[in-house]
Amino acid sequence: MGVGATDSTHVVVIGAGIAGLAAAHQALGHGARVTVLESSGRVGGKLLPGEIAGVRVDLGAESMLARRPEAVALARETGLADRLQAPATTSAALWTRGALRPMPKGHVMGVPGSAAALSGVLSDEGLARVERDADLPRTEVGDDVAVGEYVAARLGREVVDRLVEPLLGGVYAGDAYRISMRAAVPQLFEAARTHDSLTEAVRDLQARTATAAAAPSGPVFMGIEGGVGSLPPAVAESVRARGGEVHTDTPVTGLRRDADGGWRITAGDRVLRADAVVVAVPARAAADLLRAEAPAAAAELAAVEYASMALVTLAYRRADAETLPEGSGFLVPPVDGHTIKASTFASRKWGWIAEDDPDVVVLRTSLGRYGETEILRRDDADLVAVSRADLRAATGLDAAPVATRVTRWDDGLPQYVVGHHARVARVREHLGKLPGLAVCGAAYDGVGIPACIAGARTAADRALGDPRGVEQVTAHPVPRAQGGTGE
């Protein structure tokens, strides 16, 4: 079966997060008949629109990388072009060493090109340690290495603990000393392989990036008026308008290969027959579905670890929030011992939130990193209380909020540990022996929205018999770039 599918070619997509919906959208573009099956009562996965104090907000991810085209393009294709909106401010801070300090410039995911870039964030001893990088012998990265391990060896632990850790934590809710540099910061990994000095590698990377983007075309990040949580429903509506079916409250309990090479999907008391299947659910759920037909791939996916987190959304009267500093929010290094890991000043960051009700100020805090289970066992009232305590210490905001919401994302973020790229390659190698089957989602090629969409499109092509792009996606995962807070 080639990629020139006909309306008799039936593709079933399991999972209606943004990856599953993007895969369905892609398959429809090939002329296939598409059915999407989602176990929960809504589409969207980690993209969740909501409201607080009458103001529309995101209760999950809140922005998307715009320098990569996939997410913005999909929004435009599904009728959201006039609602795309750049952040009103991108200036963020670090709450470290007892104060809110401006986010340093001139770094790649917290790794500086010079000690001067981190002045004010590091101690004098920490800055001196960065300077030693140029005199150290080369440190080999091998096939992969933990970001924290490599950066600490070159520049000292203070760089990792006070800048790399909070930035990576904002993306993965993970541990920098476990996260794969090859998978999470691939451009830095490639630069480190060809330079003796890490700071020199960063400077070279920055110079090449500046040359390639001498005339930047638009903002680095983009949001959507009403929240990026409005993207999945728009894609689902587009899928339906083009003849596809999207079913919620329809958990899939079985996936088996037919004797004629097709697929049989069991969903409750329904059995569907498909020519191709895209599995777009988290790794552990994918492992359960694949165990019967692809046990080796299932074993790899079952080993993928996840971090849980919670988002606390708070609404204040504007008159009560005058102590709030300028900027889009701040990140928090774990080494400083605070409970929250970030806060977003949502009303400052997104113009549409401020316009919904000028008399309301909306903030978000995020809590929970990999291995932190105690904080997430607390009830909602406790999470609100610790968030308020940390906000008071960081910003002086002492007023009582007029409304609060707690959103918990259990096992919300896959952990890209050392060797992740090799694990993903093995999964695809095993699945490559089963024509008409592909996987996609945040567990494979990047946790950001554009990366999930790119991986979904490749998965739809692969399931329909076109393997082009799989190698490129595997070799060049693109995680969410640094710069956001509260995610």
Summary of the structure (lengths in Angstrom):
residues: 487
radius of gyration: 22.5
end to end distance: 40.5
largest distance: 69.0
contacts: 1817
relative contact order: 0.20
helix: 39%
strand: 22%
